Amino acid sequence: MTNERDRRLITETGVAARVAALVEPAIEDLGFHLVRVRVMSTNGCTVQIMAERTDGTMGVDDCERVSKAISPILDLEDPVAQAYHLEISSPGIDRPLVRASDFDRWIGYDTRIEMATPVDGRKRFRGFIRGVENDVVTIELPDVKEGEESRVRLSLADLGEARLVLTDDLIRESLRRGTAPSADGAEPEDDDEDPARADAPAVKPARSRGPGDPRTKNKSKTKNKSNSKTKTNPEKE
């Protein structure tokens, strides 16, 4: 049974939610956590599934295990109405934070949060994680004006999106913990950088799975799905 602090707080909608509902039990059975599912227009259509071990690590072999476990389920249930590429990825260094345990694991590090429900008229926050208690995360805001409260308390139930900010300190700590695919090419995030940039390690295609593959021989000929797995070098768009 999943620990309450390991329950995902930020979940998907639409097609991504259908994919998540199908693959999460299989991923959990392997001893991994589902981090996030996204359905994107990249390469026509790409289904990106982020997963990790319970300690936050995720290697190429782990991605391959997850891919082999969930591909038959997706082939059978067919939750996506068009041809797509399947990408299995680690969360990367500047990872999404989707569980209370994610915030626990990265106390002291810089995060960017967008709330689904405004707090005092404000939805976006950036600061250092100071702790999680009673389903509330405390964030210390830098450079607040004199007389203003430097700490804000945000309800985990009202989170819209949260992620770590890529800094030198985060890279060093990720390498120490073994949760970083590689430090090569990773650079600290600039304050003015677009927050909507790619947020996972780059992926490389594996062999195609189309109508000629015996594992997909019952699929419609309009389906042409390929499995992907992570490289060991995170890149930023």
C-alpha positions in Angstrom: 0.0 0.0 0.0 1.3 3.4 -0.9 2.4 5.6 2.0 0.2 8.8 2.2 3.2 11.0 1.7 4.0 9.1 -1.5 0.5 9.7 -3.0 0.7 12.0 -6.1 -0.7 15.4 -5.3 -0.4 16.8 -8.9 -2.2 14.6 -11.4 -3.2 14.7 -15.1 -6.4 15.4 -17.0 -7.8 14.2 -20.3 -5.9 11.6 -22.3 -2.9 11.9 -20.0 -5.1 10.9 -17.0 -6.3 7.8 -18.9 -2.8 6.8 -19.7 -1.7 7.4 -16.0 -4.6 5.3 -14.7 -3.6 2.4 -16.9 0.2 2.4 -16.3 0.6 3.5 -12.7 -0.4 0.1 -11.2 2.1 -1.7 -13.4 4.8 0.8 -12.6 4.2 0.5 -8.9 4.3 -3.3 -9.1 7.8 -3.0 -10.4 8.8 -1.0 -7.4 8.9 2.4 -9.1 6.8 5.6 -8.7 5.0 7.3 -11.5 6.0 10.9 -11.6 4.1 12.4 -14.5 2.4 11.7 -17.8 2.3 14.2 -20.6 0.8 13.9 -24.1 2.6 16.3 -26.4 2.6 17.3 -30.1 6.3 16.5 -30.4 7.0 14.3 -33.4 3.3 14.3 -34.2 2.3 12.9 -30.9 4.5 11.8 -28.0 3.4 10.2 -24.7 6.0 11.0 -22.1 6.0 9.0 -18.9 8.3 10.0 -16.1 9.1 7.4 -13.4 11.7 6.8 -10.7 12.7 4.4 -8.0 11.5 5.2 -4.5 15.0 6.7 -3.7 14.7 9.1 -6.7 17.1 7.2 -9.0 16.2 6.0 -12.5 18.7 4.5 -15.0 18.4 3.5 -18.6 17.8 -0.1 -17.7 15.0 0.9 -15.3 13.4 2.8 -18.2 13.6 -0.3 -20.3 11.9 -2.4 -17.6 9.1 0.1 -17.3 8.7 0.3 -21.1 8.4 -3.5 -21.4 5.9 -3.6 -18.6 3.5 -0.9 -19.8 3.7 -1.2 -23.6 1.4 -4.3 -23.8 -1.1 -2.5 -21.6 -1.2 0.6 -23.8 -1.4 -1.6 -26.9 -4.4 -3.5 -25.5 -6.3 -0.6 -24.0 -5.4 1.9 -26.7 -6.0 5.2 -24.7 -4.5 7.5 -27.4 -6.6 8.0 -30.5 -3.7 8.6 -32.9 -0.2 7.2 -33.7 2.3 8.2 -31.0 5.8 7.8 -29.7 6.3 6.5 -26.2 9.0 8.0 -24.1 10.0 6.6 -20.7 12.2 9.1 -18.8 13.7 9.9 -15.4 12.5 13.2 -13.9 15.8 14.9 -14.4 17.7 17.1 -12.1 15.2 20.1 -12.1 12.5 17.6 -11.5 8.8 18.0 -10.9 7.6 17.8 -7.3 4.4 15.8 -7.2 4.4 14.2 -3.7 4.8 15.4 -0.2 7.8 13.1 0.0 9.4 15.0 -2.9 9.4 18.2 -0.9 10.7 16.3 2.1 13.6 15.0 0.1 14.6 18.4 -1.3 14.3 20.6 1.8 16.7 23.6 1.5 16.6 23.7 -2.3 15.1 26.3 -4.7 11.7 25.5 -6.1 9.2 27.2 -8.4 5.5 26.7 -7.6 2.3 27.6 -9.4 -0.8 27.2 -7.4 -4.1 26.0 -8.8 -5.8 28.3 -6.3 -4.4 31.8 -5.7 -2.9 32.6 -2.2 -3.6 36.3 -1.3 -4.1 37.0 -5.0 -0.9 35.4 -6.1 -0.4 32.1 -7.9 3.4 31.9 -8.6 6.1 31.5 -6.0 9.8 30.9 -6.0 11.9 30.2 -2.9 13.6 27.6 -0.7 11.7 24.6 0.7 11.8 24.8 4.5 9.5 21.9 5.4 6.3 20.0 5.0 3.8 19.6 7.9 0.1 18.9 8.0 -0.2 18.9 4.2 1.4 22.4 4.0 4.8 23.3 2.5 6.7 26.2 3.8 8.7 28.3 1.3 11.2 31.0 2.2 11.0 33.8 -0.3 14.2 35.6 -1.2 14.5 39.4 -1.5 11.2 40.3 0.2 10.6 43.9 1.1 11.3 45.1 4.6 8.5 44.4 6.9 7.0 41.6 4.8 6.8 38.0 5.8 9.6 36.0 4.3 7.9 32.7 4.5 4.7 31.6 2.9 2.7 28.4 3.7 1.1 26.7 0.7 -1.5 24.0 0.8 -0.3 20.8 -1.0 -3.9 20.2 -2.0 -3.9 23.4 -4.0 -0.7 22.9 -6.0 -1.0 23.3 -9.7 2.7 22.6 -10.6 5.9 22.5 -8.7 9.5 21.8 -9.7 13.1 22.3 -8.6 15.1 25.1 -10.0 18.4 24.1 -11.7 21.3 25.5 -9.7 24.9 24.5 -9.0 24.0 23.4 -5.5 21.2 21.2 -6.9 23.5 19.6 -9.5 26.2 18.8 -7.0 23.6 17.3 -4.6 21.9 15.3 -7.3 25.3 13.9 -8.4 26.1 13.0 -4.7 22.8 11.2 -4.3 23.0 9.5 -7.7 19.7 11.0 -8.9 21.4 13.0 -11.7 21.7 11.3 -15.1 24.9 13.4 -15.7 26.3 16.8 -15.0 27.5 17.1 -18.5 25.8 20.0 -20.3 23.8 20.9 -17.2 24.0 24.6 -16.3 22.3 26.7 -13.6 18.9 28.1 -14.6 18.9 31.8 -15.4 16.2 33.8 -13.6 15.0 35.1 -17.0 14.8 31.7 -18.6 11.4 30.5 -19.9 10.0 28.2 -17.2 8.1 26.3 -19.9 11.4 24.8 -21.3 11.9 21.1 -21.5 12.1 19.7 -18.0 13.4 16.1 -18.4 16.5 14.4 -19.7 16.7 14.1 -23.4 15.3 10.8 -24.9 16.5 8.7 -27.7 14.3 6.4 -29.9 14.4 2.7 -29.5 13.2 0.4 -32.3 9.9 1.1 -33.9 6.8 -0.9 -33.1 4.3 -0.8 -36.0 1.9 -3.2 -37.8 4.8 -5.5 -38.8 5.8 -6.2 -35.2 4.1 -9.4 -33.9 3.5 -7.7 -30.6 1.3 -5.2 -32.3 -0.2 -7.3 -35.1 -3.7 -6.7 -33.9 -3.3 -2.9 -33.9 -4.8 -0.7 -36.5 -2.5 0.2 -39.3 -2.8 3.8 -38.4 -0.9 3.1 -35.2 2.9 3.3 -35.3 4.3 3.5 -31.8 7.9 3.6 -30.8 9.4 3.1 -27.3 12.0 5.5 -26.1 14.3 5.6 -23.1 16.5 8.2 -21.4 20.0 9.2 -22.3 22.3 9.9 -19.5 22.8 13.5 -20.4 20.1 16.1 -19.4 19.7 18.9 -22.0 17.9 22.1 -21.9 16.0 23.5 -24.8 
